[in-house]
Amino acid sequence: MLLLCLFLLPCMMTGHLVIYIMVTIFVTISYAPPKIPVHYIASGISANSSALASHPLGPFWNLRLEDSALWNQLQHIWDRQNNPILKGNRTGMQRRPKGQSLKEIEDECLSDCLSNKCSVPRVNDFNSMPEQIRAFIKSMHCREYPFLINQPGICQRKNDSSGVGSPTLLIAIKSQVGNFENRQAIRETWGRSGLVRGDFNKKGGLVQTVFLLGRQDSSTGPHPDLSNLLGLENEKYGDILQWDFRDTFFNLTLKDLLLWRWLQQYCPTAAFIFKGDDDVFLRTDALLDYLQKRVEEHKIWRTYTNETVMNLFVGDVISNAMPNREPSMKYYIPESFYKGVYPPYAGGGGMVYSGSLALRLQEVSERVRLFPIDDVYLGMCLNRLGLSPIHHPGFLTFDLPGTDRNNPCAYRSVLLVHKRNPKEMLTLWKQLQNLPAQC
């Protein structure tokens, strides 16, 4: 009897194992992920489009990014270099074609950034890509650009009405050399530097505005030479930050990167940063009220936790977005350059984040490959920090409904609208100054 039991025991254990495997396979095959409603669309697609982005099938950031796209390959290399567990572990590395490696190409490009003569990484359809993406690929390893115009003391500038102190809100506006009218309209309206009161004369704060520019010359298209006029403008207002890189749409990411470095060196104690385009209208007083409430909430939260740093990032958040694959579109990203979903990000018209987070973004950006769409790149850096942007319905990057655009009372719950030309900014500013307390 004992011998029979000993003989049957392995058979019974094997039978149980087979049943377990079969049940596991059946459950795996039959499982379907829950359906999640999609509310947002990718950048560059019309808001009225019916082609909504699909829900991502997995997390944005992981080591298994598909290596068949150039950005993914380059990011994969950095992920391994910056992962202490995987350093020196070459067992999981993807096989590369014989010849020059991506690391060798990158080193060559870094040593030759300004001459624009570095080798192009292997991309099968490179010659058929639009010019802007080809130009980005040639210079995407370059992050060091010298100043043409700097304002090293602007955050310590003495102001008769406010004294000396760091700004409560630093407004950083992406502009171009020729957009003088936009800059002047902002200076005369919502971007006026100095002490700004909150909505309904509540407690406000010190506001300082700077404009972020690159180089605009024959390399970026047919432009008149406005360098002398820009020099006179800067001499009068002292609020221009200009770097020596080509000012193109796909280089807007550099303005974020270089702004963070400038903040770290020249304005590290700014409480909040608003970053936006030069064709938006911001209700600065209402934004200061909103930020003051967040500060008070953070003080209460801080008494119950050890969270001393305020990681605030607010805007018009876009989720579940996919790259635009239409070559004729402004936001076109070829599949050979990037594969995968985009992380949640705030629409590029305008967003606000804490100064302490800006310094963390500067640090983490050193581990995130440059991406040609600036607001998506911001989302990538946030995701790398383990943070998500907060959606605020007052950031209207797609504007108010047409019936409300000319109704001043419709702006009471608005923080930002996009787009407004200089004349519209001046008109709206005047209307909001005379807005009755109750509409």
C-alpha positions in Angstrom: 0.0 0.0 0.0 2.8 2.3 0.9 4.6 1.6 -2.4 1.3 2.3 -4.3 1.0 5.8 -2.6 4.6 6.6 -3.4 4.0 5.7 -7.0 0.8 7.7 -7.3 2.0 10.9 -5.6 4.1 12.2 -8.5 1.3 11.5 -10.9 -1.2 13.5 -8.7 1.2 16.4 -8.4 1.8 16.5 -12.2 -1.9 16.4 -12.8 -2.5 19.4 -10.5 0.2 21.3 -12.2 -1.3 20.7 -15.7 -4.7 21.8 -14.4 -3.2 25.0 -12.9 -1.4 25.8 -16.2 -4.6 25.3 -18.2 -6.7 27.5 -15.9 -4.0 30.3 -16.0 -3.9 30.2 -19.8 -7.7 30.3 -20.1 -7.9 33.3 -17.7 -5.1 35.2 -19.5 -6.8 34.7 -22.9 -10.3 35.6 -21.7 -9.2 38.7 -19.8 -10.1 42.1 -21.4 -9.0 45.4 -19.8 -11.7 47.7 -18.7 -12.9 50.3 -21.2 -12.0 53.8 -20.2 -13.7 56.8 -21.9 -11.3 59.0 -23.9 -11.8 62.7 -23.5 -8.7 64.2 -25.2 -7.0 64.2 -28.5 -3.4 64.6 -29.6 -1.7 67.9 -30.3 -2.2 69.1 -33.9 -5.5 67.4 -34.4 -8.6 69.7 -34.6 -10.7 69.8 -31.4 -13.7 68.9 -33.5 -12.0 65.8 -35.0 -13.7 62.5 -34.5 -10.4 60.6 -34.6 -9.9 60.4 -30.8 -6.7 59.0 -29.3 -6.8 55.4 -28.1 -6.3 54.5 -24.4 -2.6 53.6 -23.7 -2.1 49.9 -23.4 0.6 50.3 -20.8 2.6 52.8 -18.8 4.5 55.5 -20.7 7.8 55.1 -19.0 9.5 51.7 -18.9 12.6 50.0 -20.1 10.7 48.1 -22.8 10.1 51.1 -25.0 10.2 49.8 -28.6 13.7 50.1 -29.9 12.7 50.4 -33.6 12.3 54.2 -33.3 15.2 56.6 -32.9 14.0 58.5 -29.8 13.2 55.3 -28.0 16.6 53.9 -28.8 18.4 56.9 -27.4 16.2 57.1 -24.3 16.8 53.4 -23.7 20.5 54.1 -23.6 20.1 56.8 -21.0 17.7 54.8 -18.9 20.4 52.1 -18.6 23.2 54.6 -17.9 21.1 56.3 -15.1 19.8 53.1 -13.5 22.2 52.0 -10.8 20.9 48.4 -10.8 21.4 48.0 -14.6 24.8 49.7 -14.8 27.2 47.2 -16.2 24.5 44.7 -17.0 24.7 44.1 -20.7 22.6 41.0 -20.9 19.4 42.8 -21.8 21.0 45.2 -24.4 19.5 45.2 -27.9 21.9 44.2 -30.7 23.0 47.1 -32.8 24.0 47.1 -36.5 27.7 46.9 -37.2 29.5 50.2 -37.6 29.2 53.4 -35.6 27.1 53.0 -32.5 24.4 55.5 -31.3 26.7 56.4 -28.4 29.6 57.2 -30.8 27.2 59.2 -33.0 26.0 61.1 -29.9 29.5 61.9 -28.7 30.4 63.2 -32.2 27.3 65.4 -32.3 27.9 66.8 -28.8 31.4 68.0 -29.9 30.0 69.6 -33.1 26.7 71.2 -32.0 27.0 74.7 -33.3 28.4 73.8 -36.8 25.4 71.6 -37.6 27.7 69.0 -39.3 27.3 66.0 -37.0 26.4 62.6 -38.3 22.8 61.7 -38.7 21.7 58.6 -36.7 20.4 55.8 -38.8 16.7 56.5 -39.7 15.5 54.6 -42.8 13.2 57.3 -44.1 15.3 60.3 -43.0 15.5 61.8 -46.5 11.7 61.6 -47.0 11.0 63.4 -43.7 9.9 67.1 -43.5 12.7 69.5 -43.2 11.8 70.5 -39.6 12.1 67.0 -38.2 15.4 66.4 -40.1 16.8 69.6 -38.7 15.7 68.5 -35.2 17.4 65.1 -35.5 20.6 66.6 -36.6 20.8 68.8 -33.5 18.8 66.9 -30.9 21.9 66.1 -28.8 22.7 69.8 -28.4 21.7 71.5 -25.1 24.4 74.1 -24.6 23.8 77.5 -26.3 25.4 80.8 -25.4 23.4 83.9 -24.4 22.9 86.7 -27.0 21.0 88.8 -24.4 20.8 88.0 -20.7 19.2 89.7 -17.6 21.3 88.3 -14.7 19.9 90.8 -12.1 16.3 91.0 -13.1 15.0 89.0 -10.1 16.9 91.2 -7.7 16.0 94.5 -9.4 15.0 97.3 -7.0 11.4 98.5 -7.6 10.2 101.7 -6.0 6.7 100.3 -5.3 7.7 96.8 -4.1 11.2 97.1 -2.7 13.7 94.3 -3.3 12.6 90.7 -3.4 12.1 87.6 -5.6 9.0 87.6 -7.8 5.9 85.8 -6.6 5.2 85.1 -10.3 7.8 85.0 -13.0 6.0 85.2 -16.4 8.1 83.6 -19.1 6.7 84.2 -22.6 8.0 82.3 -25.7 8.3 84.9 -28.5 10.2 85.6 -31.7 12.3 88.5 -32.7 9.7 90.0 -35.1 6.8 89.7 -32.6 7.3 93.2 -31.1 3.6 94.1 -31.1 2.7 91.0 -29.1 5.4 91.7 -26.5 4.4 95.4 -26.2 0.7 94.5 -25.8 1.6 92.0 -23.0 3.8 94.7 -21.3 0.9 97.1 -21.4 -1.7 94.7 -20.2 -1.6 91.4 -18.3 2.2 91.0 -18.3 3.0 94.3 -16.7 5.9 93.9 -14.2 5.6 95.1 -10.7 3.3 94.7 -7.7 0.0 93.3 -8.9 -3.1 93.0 -6.7 -5.2 90.0 -6.8 -8.8 89.9 -8.1 -11.1 92.3 -6.2 -8.0 93.9 -4.7 -7.1 90.8 -2.7 -3.5 90.1 -1.7 -1.4 89.8 -4.9 2.4 89.6 -5.4 5.4 90.8 -7.3 5.3 89.9 -11.0 8.3 89.9 -13.3 7.9 89.2 -17.1 10.7 88.0 -19.4 10.5 87.0 -23.1 12.3 83.9 -24.4 13.8 84.3 -27.9 16.2 82.3 -30.1 18.1 83.5 -33.2 16.1 84.6 -36.2 18.1 84.9 -39.4 18.5 83.5 -42.9 18.8 80.0 -41.5 15.2 80.1 -40.2 13.7 81.7 -43.3 13.5 85.1 -45.1 13.4 87.6 -42.2 14.3 91.3 -42.2 17.3 92.2 -40.0 15.7 93.4 -36.7 18.7 93.0 -34.5 19.2 96.7 -34.0 15.5 97.2 -33.1 15.7 94.3 -30.7 18.7 95.9 -29.0 16.8 99.1 -28.6 13.8 97.2 -27.2 15.9 95.4 -24.7 17.7 98.7 -23.7 14.3 100.2 -22.9 12.6 97.3 -21.1 15.4 95.0 -20.0 13.2 91.9 -20.2 14.6 89.9 -23.2 16.4 86.6 -22.8 17.9 85.4 -26.1 20.0 82.4 -26.9 22.1 81.6 -30.0 19.9 78.8 -31.5 17.6 78.7 -34.5 14.2 79.9 -33.4 11.9 77.3 -35.0 8.8 75.4 -33.9 10.7 72.2 -33.1 13.3 74.1 -31.1 10.7 75.5 -28.6 11.7 72.7 -26.3 15.1 74.4 -25.9 13.4 77.5 -24.5 12.0 75.4 -21.6 15.4 73.7 -21.0 17.4 77.0 -21.1 14.8 78.8 -19.0 15.2 76.2 -16.2 18.9 76.6 -16.3 18.5 80.4 -16.2 16.1 80.1 -13.2 18.6 77.9 -11.3 21.4 80.4 -11.8 19.6 83.8 -11.7 16.2 83.4 -10.2 16.1 80.3 -8.0 13.7 81.8 -5.4 10.8 82.7 -7.7 7.7 81.2 -6.1 5.8 80.4 -9.3 6.5 80.3 -13.1 4.0 81.0 -15.7 5.2 79.8 -19.2 3.1 80.7 -22.2 2.9 81.9 -25.8 2.9 85.5 -26.9 -0.7 85.2 -28.3 -2.5 84.3 -25.0 -4.4 86.5 -22.6 -3.8 85.7 -18.9 -5.9 87.1 -16.1 -2.9 87.6 -13.9 -4.8 88.9 -10.9 -7.1 85.8 -10.9 -4.1 83.5 -11.3 -2.4 85.2 -8.2 -5.6 84.5 -6.2 -5.5 80.9 -7.3 -1.9 80.4 -6.4 -2.3 82.1 -3.0 -5.1 79.5 -2.2 -2.7 76.7 -3.2 0.0 78.1 -0.9 -2.4 78.2 2.0 -3.6 74.6 1.3 0.0 73.5 1.1 0.8 75.1 4.5 -2.0 73.1 6.1 -1.0 69.9 4.3 2.6 70.4 5.4 1.6 70.2 9.1 0.3 66.7 8.6 3.0 65.3 6.4 6.7 65.7 5.7 6.0 67.2 2.2 7.9 70.5 2.4 8.3 71.0 -1.4 5.4 72.2 -3.4 5.1 70.3 -6.7 2.4 72.2 -8.4 1.9 72.0 -12.2 -1.5 73.3 -13.6 -2.9 73.8 -17.1 -5.2 72.4 -19.7 -4.2 68.7 -19.4 -4.3 66.4 -22.4 -4.4 62.7 -21.7 -4.3 59.5 -23.8 -2.8 61.3 -26.7 -1.0 59.6 -29.6 1.6 61.1 -32.0 0.2 62.8 -35.1 1.2 60.7 -38.1 -0.1 63.0 -40.8 3.0 64.4 -42.6 1.3 67.6 -43.6 0.4 68.6 -40.0 2.5 70.9 -37.8 2.8 68.3 -35.0 3.8 65.4 -37.3 6.0 62.8 -35.6 7.2 59.9 -37.9 6.9 56.4 -36.4 10.6 55.8 -37.2 11.4 58.7 -34.7 9.0 57.9 -31.8 6.7 55.0 -31.0 4.3 54.9 -28.1 1.8 57.0 -26.3 2.4 60.5 -24.9 2.3 61.0 -21.1 -0.3 63.4 -19.7 0.8 67.0 -20.5 -0.6 70.5 -20.4 -1.4 72.3 -23.6 1.3 74.6 -24.7 -0.7 77.8 -24.8 0.1 78.4 -21.1 0.7 76.6 -17.8 1.9 77.5 -14.3 4.2 75.6 -12.0 6.0 76.1 -8.7 9.5 77.5 -8.7 10.7 74.5 -6.6 9.3 72.1 -9.3 11.1 74.2 -12.0 14.4 73.3 -10.4 13.5 69.6 -10.2 12.5 69.8 -13.9 15.9 71.2 -14.7 17.6 68.3 -13.0 15.5 65.5 -14.4 15.7 67.0 -18.0 19.3 65.9 -18.0 18.0 62.3 -18.2 15.2 62.8 -20.7 16.0 63.1 -24.5 14.9 66.2 -26.2 11.6 65.9 -28.0 10.4 68.2 -30.8 7.1 69.2 -29.2 7.7 71.3 -26.1 4.5 70.6 -24.1 4.9 66.9 -24.6 8.5 67.1 -23.4 7.3 68.8 -20.3 4.9 65.9 -19.7 7.8 63.5 -20.2 9.9 65.2 -17.6 7.0 65.3 -15.1 6.3 61.7 -15.7 10.0 60.9 -15.0 9.5 62.7 -11.6 6.5 60.5 -10.9 4.2 63.6 -11.1 1.1 64.4 -13.1 -0.2 67.8 -14.3 -3.4 69.1 -12.7 -6.2 70.0 -15.0 -7.9 73.4 -14.5 -11.0 74.3 -16.6 -10.0 78.0 -16.5 -7.1 77.3 -18.9 -8.9 77.6 -22.2 -6.3 76.7 -24.8 -9.1 76.2 -27.3 -10.8 79.5 -26.4 -14.3 80.4 -25.3 -17.4 79.5 -27.4 -17.9 82.0 -30.1 -21.0 83.4 -28.5 -19.0 84.3 -25.3 -15.8 85.7 -26.8 -17.0 89.3 -26.8 -18.9 89.0 -23.5 -16.6 90.4 -20.7 -18.7 88.6 -18.0 -17.9 85.2 -19.5 -14.2 85.7 -18.4 -15.0 85.7 -14.7 -14.1 82.0 -14.3 -11.3 82.1 -16.9 -7.5 82.2 -16.1 -6.2 82.0 -19.7 -7.5 82.2 -23.2 -5.8 81.4 -26.5 -5.5 83.0 -29.1 -5.5 86.8 -28.9 -3.8 89.3 -31.2 -2.3 92.6 -29.8 -5.4 94.6 -30.6 -7.7 92.1 -28.9 -5.4 92.0 -25.8 -5.7 95.7 -25.4 -9.5 95.7 -25.9 -10.1 92.8 -23.5 -7.8 94.4 -20.9 -9.8 97.6 -21.0 -13.1 95.8 -20.8 -12.0 93.7 -17.8 -10.7 96.8 -15.9 -14.3 98.2 -16.0 -16.0 94.9 -15.3 -18.7 95.3 -12.6 -18.3 93.3 -9.4 -21.4 91.2 -10.3 -22.2 90.6 -13.9 
